[in-house]
Amino acid sequence: MSNTALKSVIPVEGLAKPKGVWSVAIASRPGKMVFVSGLLSKDENGNIVGIGDVGVQTEQVLKNLTSALKSAGGTLADVVRVDVYVRDISKFDEIHAVRRRYFPAEPPTSTMVEVSRLTDERCLIEVTAIAVLPE
């Protein structure tokens, strides 16, 4: 049961509009907080999807996030924050092209950092998330 009234994007003056798919600040009303651990591009059998292709891996990670939130009773519209770990920050635009489809309006706050390695060396991206759902 999603309720986007639990979060609202705060207009921030004096900062450039984000180049990618995120909001600078979001306020949240009381609700059930859901914390999602780092998700990789694994399918339901634990196989890595999209080896060597960050776009395909981003797609799988966001599908996995959708499933995790659905299990908690929410949707991507409830996400207030994501942290994104990537192996190659130069793939920023490719990653955000996928994110734009999953977060078409009022995207969550976000940090993206380049890391030297993830828990599976075939993975190019990992995402953690925080969502606020109605109680």
CNS distance restraints for C-alpha pairs under 8 A (distance, minus, plus):
assign (resid   1 and name CA) (resid  73 and name CA) 5.43 0.50 0.50
assign (resid   1 and name CA) (resid  74 and name CA) 5.59 0.50 0.50
assign (resid   1 and name CA) (resid  75 and name CA) 7.91 0.50 0.50
assign (resid   1 and name CA) (resid 133 and name CA) 7.49 0.50 0.50
assign (resid   1 and name CA) (resid 134 and name CA) 7.17 0.50 0.50
assign (resid   2 and name CA) (resid  73 and name CA) 7.22 0.50 0.50
assign (resid   2 and name CA) (resid  74 and name CA) 5.06 0.50 0.50
assign (resid   2 and name CA) (resid  75 and name CA) 6.03 0.50 0.50
assign (resid   2 and name CA) (resid  77 and name CA) 7.20 0.50 0.50
assign (resid   2 and name CA) (resid  78 and name CA) 6.42 0.50 0.50
assign (resid   2 and name CA) (resid 133 and name CA) 6.28 0.50 0.50
assign (resid   2 and name CA) (resid 134 and name CA) 6.95 0.50 0.50
assign (resid   3 and name CA) (resid  77 and name CA) 7.87 0.50 0.50
assign (resid   3 and name CA) (resid  78 and name CA) 6.89 0.50 0.50
assign (resid   3 and name CA) (resid 133 and name CA) 6.63 0.50 0.50
assign (resid   3 and name CA) (resid 134 and name CA) 6.33 0.50 0.50
assign (resid   4 and name CA) (resid   8 and name CA) 7.56 0.50 0.50
assign (resid   4 and name CA) (resid  77 and name CA) 6.18 0.50 0.50
assign (resid   4 and name CA) (resid  78 and name CA) 5.97 0.50 0.50
assign (resid   6 and name CA) (resid  28 and name CA) 5.55 0.50 0.50
assign (resid   6 and name CA) (resid  29 and name CA) 4.95 0.50 0.50
assign (resid   6 and name CA) (resid  30 and name CA) 7.18 0.50 0.50
assign (resid   6 and name CA) (resid  31 and name CA) 7.18 0.50 0.50
assign (resid   6 and name CA) (resid  78 and name CA) 7.80 0.50 0.50
assign (resid   6 and name CA) (resid 132 and name CA) 6.88 0.50 0.50
assign (resid   6 and name CA) (resid 133 and name CA) 7.21 0.50 0.50
assign (resid   6 and name CA) (resid 134 and name CA) 7.24 0.50 0.50
assign (resid   7 and name CA) (resid  26 and name CA) 6.52 0.50 0.50
assign (resid   7 and name CA) (resid  27 and name CA) 5.57 0.50 0.50
assign (resid   7 and name CA) (resid  28 and name CA) 4.42 0.50 0.50
assign (resid   7 and name CA) (resid  29 and name CA) 6.31 0.50 0.50
assign (resid   7 and name CA) (resid  78 and name CA) 7.41 0.50 0.50
assign (resid   7 and name CA) (resid  80 and name CA) 7.20 0.50 0.50
assign (resid   7 and name CA) (resid 132 and name CA) 7.58 0.50 0.50
assign (resid   8 and name CA) (resid  26 and name CA) 5.52 0.50 0.50
assign (resid   8 and name CA) (resid  27 and name CA) 5.33 0.50 0.50
assign (resid   8 and name CA) (resid  28 and name CA) 6.59 0.50 0.50
assign (resid   8 and name CA) (resid 106 and name CA) 7.96 0.50 0.50
assign (resid   9 and name CA) (resid  23 and name CA) 6.77 0.50 0.50
assign (resid   9 and name CA) (resid  24 and name CA) 7.99 0.50 0.50
assign (resid   9 and name CA) (resid  25 and name CA) 6.07 0.50 0.50
assign (resid   9 and name CA) (resid  26 and name CA) 4.43 0.50 0.50
assign (resid   9 and name CA) (resid  27 and name CA) 6.44 0.50 0.50
assign (resid   9 and name CA) (resid 106 and name CA) 6.43 0.50 0.50
assign (resid  10 and name CA) (resid  24 and name CA) 7.57 0.50 0.50
assign (resid  10 and name CA) (resid  25 and name CA) 5.37 0.50 0.50
assign (resid  10 and name CA) (resid  26 and name CA) 5.42 0.50 0.50
assign (resid  10 and name CA) (resid  27 and name CA) 6.74 0.50 0.50
assign (resid  11 and name CA) (resid  25 and name CA) 7.52 0.50 0.50
assign (resid  12 and name CA) (resid  24 and name CA) 7.14 0.50 0.50
assign (resid  12 and name CA) (resid  25 and name CA) 7.41 0.50 0.50
assign (resid  18 and name CA) (resid  22 and name CA) 6.65 0.50 0.50
assign (resid  18 and name CA) (resid  23 and name CA) 7.13 0.50 0.50
assign (resid  18 and name CA) (resid  24 and name CA) 7.45 0.50 0.50
assign (resid  20 and name CA) (resid  92 and name CA) 8.00 0.50 0.50
assign (resid  20 and name CA) (resid  93 and name CA) 7.38 0.50 0.50
assign (resid  20 and name CA) (resid  96 and name CA) 5.79 0.50 0.50
assign (resid  21 and name CA) (resid  96 and name CA) 5.96 0.50 0.50
assign (resid  21 and name CA) (resid  99 and name CA) 6.41 0.50 0.50
assign (resid  21 and name CA) (resid 100 and name CA) 5.86 0.50 0.50
assign (resid  21 and name CA) (resid 103 and name CA) 7.29 0.50 0.50
assign (resid  21 and name CA) (resid 107 and name CA) 6.20 0.50 0.50
assign (resid  22 and name CA) (resid 106 and name CA) 7.58 0.50 0.50
assign (resid  22 and name CA) (resid 107 and name CA) 4.86 0.50 0.50
assign (resid  22 and name CA) (resid 108 and name CA) 5.32 0.50 0.50
assign (resid  22 and name CA) (resid 109 and name CA) 5.17 0.50 0.50
assign (resid  22 and name CA) (resid 110 and name CA) 5.77 0.50 0.50
assign (resid  23 and name CA) (resid 106 and name CA) 6.72 0.50 0.50
assign (resid  23 and name CA) (resid 107 and name CA) 5.67 0.50 0.50
assign (resid  23 and name CA) (resid 108 and name CA) 5.59 0.50 0.50
assign (resid  23 and name CA) (resid 109 and name CA) 4.78 0.50 0.50
assign (resid  23 and name CA) (resid 110 and name CA) 7.28 0.50 0.50
assign (resid  24 and name CA) (resid 109 and name CA) 5.78 0.50 0.50
assign (resid  24 and name CA) (resid 110 and name CA) 7.89 0.50 0.50
assign (resid  25 and name CA) (resid 109 and name CA) 6.17 0.50 0.50
assign (resid  26 and name CA) (resid  80 and name CA) 6.68 0.50 0.50
assign (resid  26 and name CA) (resid 108 and name CA) 7.35 0.50 0.50
assign (resid  26 and name CA) (resid 109 and name CA) 6.82 0.50 0.50
assign (resid  28 and name CA) (resid  80 and name CA) 7.80 0.50 0.50
assign (resid  28 and name CA) (resid 132 and name CA) 7.31 0.50 0.50
assign (resid  30 and name CA) (resid 132 and name CA) 7.87 0.50 0.50
assign (resid  30 and name CA) (resid 134 and name CA) 7.99 0.50 0.50
assign (resid  31 and name CA) (resid 132 and name CA) 5.73 0.50 0.50
assign (resid  31 and name CA) (resid 133 and name CA) 5.41 0.50 0.50
assign (resid  31 and name CA) (resid 134 and name CA) 4.91 0.50 0.50
assign (resid  31 and name CA) (resid 135 and name CA) 5.13 0.50 0.50
assign (resid  32 and name CA) (resid 132 and name CA) 5.54 0.50 0.50
assign (resid  32 and name CA) (resid 133 and name CA) 4.94 0.50 0.50
assign (resid  32 and name CA) (resid 134 and name CA) 5.88 0.50 0.50
assign (resid  32 and name CA) (resid 135 and name CA) 5.15 0.50 0.50
assign (resid  33 and name CA) (resid 130 and name CA) 7.01 0.50 0.50
assign (resid  33 and name CA) (resid 131 and name CA) 5.73 0.50 0.50
assign (resid  33 and name CA) (resid 132 and name CA) 4.56 0.50 0.50
assign (resid  33 and name CA) (resid 133 and name CA) 6.29 0.50 0.50
assign (resid  34 and name CA) (resid  69 and name CA) 7.90 0.50 0.50
assign (resid  34 and name CA) (resid  72 and name CA) 7.42 0.50 0.50
assign (resid  34 and name CA) (resid 130 and name CA) 5.66 0.50 0.50
assign (resid  34 and name CA) (resid 131 and name CA) 5.06 0.50 0.50
assign (resid  34 and name CA) (resid 132 and name CA) 6.20 0.50 0.50
assign (resid  34 and name CA) (resid 133 and name CA) 7.46 0.50 0.50
assign (resid  35 and name CA) (resid 128 and name CA) 7.83 0.50 0.50
assign (resid  35 and name CA) (resid 129 and name CA) 5.99 0.50 0.50
assign (resid  35 and name CA) (resid 130 and name CA) 4.65 0.50 0.50
assign (resid  35 and name CA) (resid 131 and name CA) 6.60 0.50 0.50
assign (resid  36 and name CA) (resid  65 and name CA) 7.73 0.50 0.50
assign (resid  36 and name CA) (resid  68 and name CA) 7.36 0.50 0.50
assign (resid  36 and name CA) (resid 128 and name CA) 5.61 0.50 0.50
assign (resid  36 and name CA) (resid 129 and name CA) 5.02 0.50 0.50
assign (resid  36 and name CA) (resid 130 and name CA) 6.19 0.50 0.50
assign (resid  37 and name CA) (resid 127 and name CA) 7.76 0.50 0.50
assign (resid  37 and name CA) (resid 128 and name CA) 5.18 0.50 0.50
assign (resid  37 and name CA) (resid 129 and name CA) 6.99 0.50 0.50
assign (resid  38 and name CA) (resid 126 and name CA) 5.74 0.50 0.50
assign (resid  38 and name CA) (resid 127 and name CA) 5.03 0.50 0.50
assign (resid  38 and name CA) (resid 128 and name CA) 4.33 0.50 0.50
assign (resid  38 and name CA) (resid 129 and name CA) 7.71 0.50 0.50
assign (resid  39 and name CA) (resid  61 and name CA) 5.95 0.50 0.50
assign (resid  39 and name CA) (resid  64 and name CA) 7.01 0.50 0.50
assign (resid  39 and name CA) (resid  65 and name CA) 7.17 0.50 0.50
assign (resid  39 and name CA) (resid 126 and name CA) 5.34 0.50 0.50
assign (resid  39 and name CA) (resid 127 and name CA) 5.27 0.50 0.50
assign (resid  39 and name CA) (resid 128 and name CA) 6.34 0.50 0.50
assign (resid  40 and name CA) (resid  48 and name CA) 7.88 0.50 0.50
assign (resid  40 and name CA) (resid  57 and name CA) 7.72 0.50 0.50
assign (resid  40 and name CA) (resid  60 and name CA) 7.80 0.50 0.50
assign (resid  40 and name CA) (resid  61 and name CA) 5.57 0.50 0.50
assign (resid  40 and name CA) (resid 123 and name CA) 6.79 0.50 0.50
assign (resid  40 and name CA) (resid 125 and name CA) 6.56 0.50 0.50
assign (resid  40 and name CA) (resid 126 and name CA) 4.98 0.50 0.50
assign (resid  40 and name CA) (resid 127 and name CA) 7.06 0.50 0.50
assign (resid  41 and name CA) (resid  48 and name CA) 5.57 0.50 0.50
assign (resid  41 and name CA) (resid  49 and name CA) 5.49 0.50 0.50
assign (resid  41 and name CA) (resid  50 and name CA) 7.46 0.50 0.50
assign (resid  41 and name CA) (resid  57 and name CA) 5.03 0.50 0.50
assign (resid  41 and name CA) (resid  58 and name CA) 7.00 0.50 0.50
assign (resid  41 and name CA) (resid  59 and name CA) 7.92 0.50 0.50
assign (resid  41 and name CA) (resid  60 and name CA) 5.00 0.50 0.50
assign (resid  41 and name CA) (resid  61 and name CA) 4.84 0.50 0.50
assign (resid  41 and name CA) (resid  64 and name CA) 7.74 0.50 0.50
assign (resid  41 and name CA) (resid 123 and name CA) 6.89 0.50 0.50
assign (resid  41 and name CA) (resid 125 and name CA) 7.57 0.50 0.50
assign (resid  41 and name CA) (resid 126 and name CA) 7.66 0.50 0.50
assign (resid  42 and name CA) (resid  46 and name CA) 5.10 0.50 0.50
assign (resid  42 and name CA) (resid  47 and name CA) 5.13 0.50 0.50
assign (resid  42 and name CA) (resid  48 and name CA) 4.47 0.50 0.50
assign (resid  42 and name CA) (resid  49 and name CA) 5.76 0.50 0.50
assign (resid  42 and name CA) (resid  60 and name CA) 7.02 0.50 0.50
assign (resid  42 and name CA) (resid  61 and name CA) 7.46 0.50 0.50
assign (resid  42 and name CA) (resid  64 and name CA) 7.99 0.50 0.50
assign (resid  43 and name CA) (resid  47 and name CA) 5.43 0.50 0.50
assign (resid  43 and name CA) (resid  48 and name CA) 6.51 0.50 0.50
assign (resid  43 and name CA) (resid  49 and name CA) 6.49 0.50 0.50
assign (resid  43 and name CA) (resid  60 and name CA) 7.42 0.50 0.50
assign (resid  48 and name CA) (resid 122 and name CA) 7.44 0.50 0.50
assign (resid  48 and name CA) (resid 123 and name CA) 7.35 0.50 0.50
assign (resid  49 and name CA) (resid  56 and name CA) 7.20 0.50 0.50
assign (resid  49 and name CA) (resid  57 and name CA) 6.15 0.50 0.50
assign (resid  49 and name CA) (resid  60 and name CA) 6.95 0.50 0.50
assign (resid  50 and name CA) (resid  54 and name CA) 7.20 0.50 0.50
assign (resid  50 and name CA) (resid  55 and name CA) 7.95 0.50 0.50
assign (resid  50 and name CA) (resid  56 and name CA) 5.07 0.50 0.50
assign (resid  50 and name CA) (resid  57 and name CA) 5.20 0.50 0.50
assign (resid  51 and name CA) (resid  57 and name CA) 7.40 0.50 0.50
assign (resid  51 and name CA) (resid 122 and name CA) 6.05 0.50 0.50
assign (resid  51 and name CA) (resid 123 and name CA) 6.98 0.50 0.50
assign (resid  52 and name CA) (resid 122 and name CA) 7.22 0.50 0.50
assign (resid  52 and name CA) (resid 123 and name CA) 7.93 0.50 0.50
assign (resid  52 and name CA) (resid 124 and name CA) 7.46 0.50 0.50
assign (resid  53 and name CA) (resid  57 and name CA) 6.25 0.50 0.50
assign (resid  53 and name CA) (resid 124 and name CA) 7.82 0.50 0.50
assign (resid  54 and name CA) (resid  58 and name CA) 5.88 0.50 0.50
assign (resid  54 and name CA) (resid  91 and name CA) 7.42 0.50 0.50
assign (resid  54 and name CA) (resid  94 and name CA) 7.50 0.50 0.50
assign (resid  54 and name CA) (resid  95 and name CA) 6.88 0.50 0.50
assign (resid  54 and name CA) (resid 124 and name CA) 5.89 0.50 0.50
assign (resid  54 and name CA) (resid 125 and name CA) 6.97 0.50 0.50
assign (resid  55 and name CA) (resid  59 and name CA) 6.25 0.50 0.50
assign (resid  55 and name CA) (resid  94 and name CA) 6.05 0.50 0.50
assign (resid  55 and name CA) (resid  95 and name CA) 5.84 0.50 0.50
assign (resid  55 and name CA) (resid  98 and name CA) 6.68 0.50 0.50
assign (resid  56 and name CA) (resid  60 and name CA) 6.36 0.50 0.50
assign (resid  57 and name CA) (resid  61 and name CA) 6.15 0.50 0.50
assign (resid  57 and name CA) (resid 123 and name CA) 7.60 0.50 0.50
assign (resid  57 and name CA) (resid 124 and name CA) 7.11 0.50 0.50
assign (resid  57 and name CA) (resid 125 and name CA) 6.88 0.50 0.50
assign (resid  58 and name CA) (resid  62 and name CA) 6.19 0.50 0.50
assign (resid  58 and name CA) (resid  95 and name CA) 6.32 0.50 0.50
assign (resid  58 and name CA) (resid  98 and name CA) 6.77 0.50 0.50
assign (resid  58 and name CA) (resid  99 and name CA) 7.76 0.50 0.50
assign (resid  58 and name CA) (resid 125 and name CA) 6.66 0.50 0.50
assign (resid  59 and name CA) (resid  63 and name CA) 6.21 0.50 0.50
assign (resid  59 and name CA) (resid  98 and name CA) 6.36 0.50 0.50
assign (resid  59 and name CA) (resid  99 and name CA) 7.99 0.50 0.50
assign (resid  60 and name CA) (resid  64 and name CA) 6.12 0.50 0.50
assign (resid  61 and name CA) (resid  65 and name CA) 6.19 0.50 0.50
assign (resid  61 and name CA) (resid 125 and name CA) 7.94 0.50 0.50
assign (resid  61 and name CA) (resid 126 and name CA) 7.19 0.50 0.50
assign (resid  61 and name CA) (resid 127 and name CA) 7.05 0.50 0.50
assign (resid  62 and name CA) (resid  66 and name CA) 6.09 0.50 0.50
assign (resid  62 and name CA) (resid  99 and name CA) 7.85 0.50 0.50
assign (resid  62 and name CA) (resid 102 and name CA) 7.30 0.50 0.50
assign (resid  63 and name CA) (resid  67 and name CA) 6.31 0.50 0.50
assign (resid  64 and name CA) (resid  68 and name CA) 6.22 0.50 0.50
assign (resid  65 and name CA) (resid  69 and name CA) 6.17 0.50 0.50
assign (resid  65 and name CA) (resid  76 and name CA) 7.74 0.50 0.50
assign (resid  65 and name CA) (resid 129 and name CA) 7.98 0.50 0.50
assign (resid  66 and name CA) (resid  70 and name CA) 6.09 0.50 0.50
assign (resid  66 and name CA) (resid  75 and name CA) 6.28 0.50 0.50
assign (resid  66 and name CA) (resid  76 and name CA) 6.14 0.50 0.50
assign (resid  67 and name CA) (resid  71 and name CA) 6.21 0.50 0.50
assign (resid  68 and name CA) (resid  72 and name CA) 6.54 0.50 0.50
assign (resid  69 and name CA) (resid  73 and name CA) 6.22 0.50 0.50
assign (resid  69 and name CA) (resid  74 and name CA) 4.88 0.50 0.50
assign (resid  69 and name CA) (resid  75 and name CA) 5.47 0.50 0.50
assign (resid  69 and name CA) (resid  76 and name CA) 7.06 0.50 0.50
assign (resid  70 and name CA) (resid  74 and name CA) 4.97 0.50 0.50
assign (resid  70 and name CA) (resid  75 and name CA) 5.83 0.50 0.50
assign (resid  73 and name CA) (resid 133 and name CA) 7.54 0.50 0.50
assign (resid  74 and name CA) (resid  78 and name CA) 6.35 0.50 0.50
assign (resid  74 and name CA) (resid 133 and name CA) 6.18 0.50 0.50
assign (resid  75 and name CA) (resid  79 and name CA) 7.48 0.50 0.50
assign (resid  76 and name CA) (resid 102 and name CA) 7.39 0.50 0.50
assign (resid  76 and name CA) (resid 103 and name CA) 7.14 0.50 0.50
assign (resid  77 and name CA) (resid 103 and name CA) 7.36 0.50 0.50
assign (resid  77 and name CA) (resid 107 and name CA) 7.82 0.50 0.50
assign (resid  78 and name CA) (resid 131 and name CA) 5.12 0.50 0.50
assign (resid  78 and name CA) (resid 132 and name CA) 5.53 0.50 0.50
assign (resid  78 and name CA) (resid 133 and name CA) 6.16 0.50 0.50
assign (resid  79 and name CA) (resid 107 and name CA) 7.87 0.50 0.50
assign (resid  79 and name CA) (resid 108 and name CA) 5.82 0.50 0.50
assign (resid  79 and name CA) (resid 129 and name CA) 6.82 0.50 0.50
assign (resid  79 and name CA) (resid 130 and name CA) 5.75 0.50 0.50
assign (resid  79 and name CA) (resid 131 and name CA) 3.96 0.50 0.50
assign (resid  79 and name CA) (resid 132 and name CA) 6.50 0.50 0.50
assign (resid  80 and name CA) (resid 107 and name CA) 7.72 0.50 0.50
assign (resid  80 and name CA) (resid 108 and name CA) 4.51 0.50 0.50
assign (resid  80 and name CA) (resid 109 and name CA) 6.01 0.50 0.50
assign (resid  80 and name CA) (resid 129 and name CA) 7.69 0.50 0.50
assign (resid  80 and name CA) (resid 130 and name CA) 5.84 0.50 0.50
assign (resid  80 and name CA) (resid 131 and name CA) 5.31 0.50 0.50
assign (resid  80 and name CA) (resid 132 and name CA) 6.91 0.50 0.50
assign (resid  81 and name CA) (resid 108 and name CA) 4.87 0.50 0.50
assign (resid  81 and name CA) (resid 109 and name CA) 4.61 0.50 0.50
assign (resid  81 and name CA) (resid 110 and name CA) 5.60 0.50 0.50
assign (resid  81 and name CA) (resid 129 and name CA) 5.57 0.50 0.50
assign (resid  81 and name CA) (resid 130 and name CA) 5.18 0.50 0.50
assign (resid  81 and name CA) (resid 131 and name CA) 6.99 0.50 0.50
assign (resid  82 and name CA) (resid 108 and name CA) 6.59 0.50 0.50
assign (resid  82 and name CA) (resid 109 and name CA) 6.37 0.50 0.50
assign (resid  82 and name CA) (resid 110 and name CA) 4.87 0.50 0.50
assign (resid  82 and name CA) (resid 111 and name CA) 6.75 0.50 0.50
assign (resid  82 and name CA) (resid 127 and name CA) 6.55 0.50 0.50
assign (resid  82 and name CA) (resid 128 and name CA) 5.51 0.50 0.50
assign (resid  82 and name CA) (resid 129 and name CA) 4.34 0.50 0.50
assign (resid  82 and name CA) (resid 130 and name CA) 6.51 0.50 0.50
assign (resid  83 and name CA) (resid 110 and name CA) 5.58 0.50 0.50
assign (resid  83 and name CA) (resid 111 and name CA) 4.96 0.50 0.50
assign (resid  83 and name CA) (resid 112 and name CA) 6.03 0.50 0.50
assign (resid  83 and name CA) (resid 127 and name CA) 5.62 0.50 0.50
assign (resid  83 and name CA) (resid 128 and name CA) 5.23 0.50 0.50
assign (resid  83 and name CA) (resid 129 and name CA) 6.47 0.50 0.50
assign (resid  84 and name CA) (resid 110 and name CA) 7.33 0.50 0.50
assign (resid  84 and name CA) (resid 111 and name CA) 6.05 0.50 0.50
assign (resid  84 and name CA) (resid 112 and name CA) 4.53 0.50 0.50
assign (resid  84 and name CA) (resid 113 and name CA) 6.42 0.50 0.50
assign (resid  84 and name CA) (resid 125 and name CA) 7.01 0.50 0.50
assign (resid  84 and name CA) (resid 126 and name CA) 5.86 0.50 0.50
assign (resid  84 and name CA) (resid 127 and name CA) 4.61 0.50 0.50
assign (resid  84 and name CA) (resid 128 and name CA) 6.71 0.50 0.50
assign (resid  85 and name CA) (resid 112 and name CA) 5.80 0.50 0.50
assign (resid  85 and name CA) (resid 113 and name CA) 5.18 0.50 0.50
assign (resid  85 and name CA) (resid 114 and name CA) 5.84 0.50 0.50
assign (resid  85 and name CA) (resid 115 and name CA) 6.31 0.50 0.50
assign (resid  85 and name CA) (resid 125 and name CA) 5.57 0.50 0.50
assign (resid  85 and name CA) (resid 126 and name CA) 5.14 0.50 0.50
assign (resid  85 and name CA) (resid 127 and name CA) 6.33 0.50 0.50
assign (resid  86 and name CA) (resid 112 and name CA) 7.22 0.50 0.50
assign (resid  86 and name CA) (resid 113 and name CA) 6.19 0.50 0.50
assign (resid  86 and name CA) (resid 114 and name CA) 4.81 0.50 0.50
assign (resid  86 and name CA) (resid 115 and name CA) 5.91 0.50 0.50
assign (resid  86 and name CA) (resid 124 and name CA) 5.65 0.50 0.50
assign (resid  86 and name CA) (resid 125 and name CA) 4.48 0.50 0.50
assign (resid  86 and name CA) (resid 126 and name CA) 6.61 0.50 0.50
assign (resid  87 and name CA) (resid 114 and name CA) 5.39 0.50 0.50
assign (resid  87 and name CA) (resid 115 and name CA) 5.28 0.50 0.50
assign (resid  87 and name CA) (resid 116 and name CA) 5.97 0.50 0.50
assign (resid  87 and name CA) (resid 117 and name CA) 6.47 0.50 0.50
assign (resid  87 and name CA) (resid 118 and name CA) 7.78 0.50 0.50
assign (resid  87 and name CA) (resid 124 and name CA) 5.13 0.50 0.50
assign (resid  87 and name CA) (resid 125 and name CA) 6.50 0.50 0.50
assign (resid  88 and name CA) (resid 114 and name CA) 5.98 0.50 0.50
assign (resid  88 and name CA) (resid 115 and name CA) 7.73 0.50 0.50
assign (resid  88 and name CA) (resid 124 and name CA) 7.42 0.50 0.50
assign (resid  89 and name CA) (resid 113 and name CA) 7.10 0.50 0.50
assign (resid  89 and name CA) (resid 114 and name CA) 5.48 0.50 0.50
assign (resid  91 and name CA) (resid  95 and name CA) 6.21 0.50 0.50
assign (resid  92 and name CA) (resid  96 and name CA) 6.15 0.50 0.50
assign (resid  93 and name CA) (resid  97 and name CA) 6.09 0.50 0.50
assign (resid  94 and name CA) (resid  98 and name CA) 6.84 0.50 0.50
assign (resid  95 and name CA) (resid  99 and name CA) 6.33 0.50 0.50
assign (resid  96 and name CA) (resid 100 and name CA) 5.86 0.50 0.50
assign (resid  97 and name CA) (resid 101 and name CA) 7.07 0.50 0.50
assign (resid  98 and name CA) (resid 102 and name CA) 6.90 0.50 0.50
assign (resid  99 and name CA) (resid 103 and name CA) 5.92 0.50 0.50
assign (resid 100 and name CA) (resid 104 and name CA) 5.34 0.50 0.50
assign (resid 103 and name CA) (resid 107 and name CA) 5.17 0.50 0.50
assign (resid 103 and name CA) (resid 108 and name CA) 7.88 0.50 0.50
assign (resid 117 and name CA) (resid 121 and name CA) 6.25 0.50 0.50
assign (resid 118 and name CA) (resid 123 and name CA) 6.50 0.50 0.50
assign (resid 118 and name CA) (resid 124 and name CA) 7.52 0.50 0.50
assign (resid 118 and name CA) (resid 125 and name CA) 7.79 0.50 0.50
assign (resid 118 and name CA) (resid 126 and name CA) 7.56 0.50 0.50
assign (resid 119 and name CA) (resid 123 and name CA) 7.81 0.50 0.50
